[in-house]
Structures are given as C-alpha cells and as structure tokens.
C-alpha cells in the first residue's frame, strides 16, 4: 500500500526532460521576486503551470488512473 510519504516523492522518481521544469519557477534577476506568468512560465513550463494543468485533470471527469496520476504530481509539487 502506498503511503503519503511515498506518493509525495512519486513525481521525483518519474522525472523526465519533459517534466524537469515543473519543479520550480525562475524569475528574472531584476524582477524583485515578482512572478509574471508570461515571462516566468512561458507555455506553462514551470511548477505553476504544472499545478494548474494537473489540478484541472484531477477535477475533471478523466478516467480514474489519469486523475490519480495528476494527484500524485500535485502531492509532489506541494511537499
């Protein structure tokens, strides 16, 4: 049986080049830690975009395995 701890690191164990940027946001050095989606998360390729996409899948009527995978990504983003 999976534990909360094991689920919270699931996405780290399944990381790929396509999902590597989903772990952080890199703001511009002169931005003063001010996040601007268009600048800092182009085409949703950052943790904020990943959370938005995975939350939408989790809330949707997608098949249960797809929703479970989305939940695992969300758990990892917030641990």
N, C-alpha and C positions, 0 to 999 in steps of 0.2 A: 504494500500500500504506500502511496506517495505521501510525504509529509509536507507541511507548509514550507519548511526549510529547503527540501529538495526541489519543490516547484519554483521557489523564488530564484534559484540559480539555473533553471532549465534552459532558458534562452542563452545564457552564457555558454553552456555546453553545446548548443546548436548554432553558434555564431557562424556566419559566413561573410565573405566580402560584401555581399548584397545587404546584409543587415548590420554590419560593423558600425555604421554611422548612427544607428538607432540608440546608442548608449549615451549620447551627450549632445550638447549644443555648443558650438564655438562662435561666440560673439566677436565682433570686430574689436581690436585692441583699443580703439578710440571711442568705443560705444558706451563706456562707463557702466558696464554690466546691464545695459538696456537691450532686451530681446526684441528684435523686429523680424517677424516670420519671413517676409520676402527676402531679407538679407541673410538671416542666420539659419534658415531652414528651407532653402530652395527645394522645390518639388517634394517637400515633406521628408527630406532625407536627414532627419535628426530625431532625437528622443521625443520631442513634442509632436512631430508629425506621426511617428510610430504609435504613440499613445492615442492620438485622435483616431487613426485608422483601426487599431486593434479594439478600442472601445466601441467603435461603430459596428465592427464584426460581432463582438460579444453581445451587444444589444439587439442585433438583427435576428432574423429567422433562419440564419445559416444552419447547416447541419451541425449536430452536437460536437463531432470531432473538430470541426473548424472553430467553433466557439470556444472549446476547451483550449485549443492551441492559442487563440487570441488571449484568453485569460492567463495562460502561462507567460506570455510575453508581457502582459500588464503587471503581473506579480513581480517579474524580474525588473521592470522599469522602476518600481517603487520600493524595492528592498534596499 
